[in-house]
Amino acid sequence: MHVDLLTILRQQKLKWYGHSTRSSGLAKTIMQCTVNGGRRRGMQKKRWEDNIREWTGLELRNTLRIAEDREEWKAVVRRFSMRLYGSQM
């Protein structure tokens, strides 16, 4: 099975999101914080949350709730992988 690097990185990012959401450490605090002030003009950069929403097809508040349950989040990551790989998994 041939898997490209971008796909592996996306899977790892989804796994890390679930892990950090369940933690109570600095990673969770940083990921869930918002920065006050304006953004630069032009095309806006994507945020972690934008990627998670795009890849899972879920709203952010739902991903936060689902990620609290490790087994349920693993199922989300598996569904994402199945969409990418099809029957190769």
Steps between C-alpha positions, in 0.01 A plus 500: 500500500638840400428782743620851434662715766219757506247229586717372785539854635124555490438180692758595761348846531157348564647264760685785672183710505317222683789448740541868584124547540492229765800642685497783749839640411649789312429352155125505566514855635692626198283317248178636645611858560407795283716799425348845518564748224467513127652279237698602200334578173492247223439129509469381858714213620324183600482414866525155655128511561432573133690187398327282759158627393580449131641147540237365740198683361400585858444830676771595749276468806418144391866408447582625850225283649589193291875530564437472875407135436820333378326208324250725325782728379694199370192409297497852350868466404430155350210637293728778374763240407246277327383794291858556386605140450173335411517125532880492537481522881 
